[in-house]
Amino acid sequence: MHVLYGIKTCDTCRKARRALDTQGVPYRWHDLREDGLSASLLDSWLTGTPWDLLLNKRSTSWRGLNDEQRDSIDANSARTLMLEHPTLIKRPILELHLTENALDLVIGYDKAVYEPQD
């Protein structure tokens, strides 16, 4: 089953949920704020995705960091900050479980994925 990660108060996450529901796509919802983010899950995402693609520099959480944290960001500090503040992760993230061993991530709202044309 696919898993949709996000935050319930995020408009884009609500839009993604509505789109999946409308299409009848089965998925499990995981709220990053309420359900948390494990190091192993983040590491699995970072294995196939550059850290700077996962980090949301437009978020309120990013603006809440101090200048030193923002200016010295690298892969290690980004990982640490995303674990401490899961709201720093670009949302939504859709884990597409294509086969038992194949996983694909959709980061952010991709209209082609959420609203496919027939």
C-alpha positions in Angstrom: 0.0 0.0 0.0 1.2 3.5 -0.7 1.9 5.9 2.1 1.3 9.6 2.1 3.4 11.7 4.5 2.5 15.2 5.5 0.8 17.4 8.1 -2.9 17.6 8.4 -2.9 21.4 8.5 -1.0 21.7 5.3 -3.2 22.8 2.3 -1.1 20.9 -0.2 -1.3 17.7 1.8 -5.1 18.1 2.0 -5.2 18.6 -1.7 -3.1 15.4 -2.2 -5.4 13.5 0.0 -8.5 14.7 -1.8 -6.9 13.8 -5.2 -6.0 10.3 -4.0 -9.5 9.8 -2.5 -11.2 11.0 -5.6 -9.2 8.6 -7.7 -9.9 5.7 -5.3 -6.2 5.1 -4.7 -5.6 3.2 -1.5 -3.0 4.7 0.8 -2.1 5.1 4.5 -1.8 8.6 5.9 1.2 9.4 8.2 1.2 12.8 9.9 4.8 13.8 10.4 3.9 16.1 13.3 1.6 13.6 15.2 3.1 10.3 14.1 6.7 11.4 14.1 9.6 10.7 11.8 12.1 7.9 12.5 15.8 8.1 11.6 15.5 4.9 9.6 12.6 6.3 7.5 14.5 9.6 6.8 17.6 7.7 6.0 15.7 5.5 3.5 14.5 8.7 1.8 17.9 10.2 1.8 19.4 7.1 0.2 17.7 7.9 -3.1 17.0 11.6 -2.8 19.3 14.5 -2.4 18.9 16.2 1.0 18.3 19.6 -0.5 15.3 18.2 -2.4 13.7 17.0 0.8 14.5 20.2 2.8 11.7 22.8 2.5 13.4 26.2 2.6 10.1 28.0 2.2 8.6 26.7 5.4 7.9 28.6 8.6 10.2 26.1 10.3 13.0 27.1 8.1 12.5 30.8 8.7 12.4 30.0 12.5 16.0 28.6 12.4 18.8 31.0 13.4 21.1 32.4 10.8 24.0 30.1 11.7 21.8 27.0 11.2 20.6 28.2 7.8 24.0 29.4 6.6 25.9 26.3 7.5 23.4 23.7 6.2 24.9 20.6 4.7 23.8 17.0 4.4 24.5 16.1 8.1 23.0 19.2 9.6 20.0 18.9 7.3 19.4 15.4 8.4 19.7 16.4 12.1 17.3 19.3 11.6 14.7 17.3 9.7 14.7 14.7 12.5 14.3 17.5 15.1 11.7 19.4 13.1 9.9 17.1 10.6 8.0 20.2 9.3 11.2 21.1 7.5 10.5 18.3 5.1 8.9 19.3 1.8 5.3 18.0 1.7 3.6 15.9 0.8 5.7 12.8 0.3 4.0 9.9 -1.4 5.7 6.6 -1.2 4.6 4.5 -4.1 5.1 0.9 -3.4 5.4 -0.4 -6.9 6.5 -3.9 -6.1 7.7 -5.7 -2.9 11.2 -4.4 -3.5 10.6 -1.3 -5.5 9.8 2.1 -4.0 9.4 5.5 -5.6 9.0 8.8 -3.9 7.0 11.7 -5.1 8.1 14.8 -3.2 5.7 17.8 -3.3 2.5 17.9 -5.2 3.1 16.6 -8.7 -0.1 17.2 -10.8 0.8 14.4 -13.2 0.8 11.9 -10.3 -2.1 13.2 -8.3 -4.3 14.3 -11.3 -3.5 11.9 -14.1 -5.3 12.6 -17.4 -7.0 9.6 -19.0 
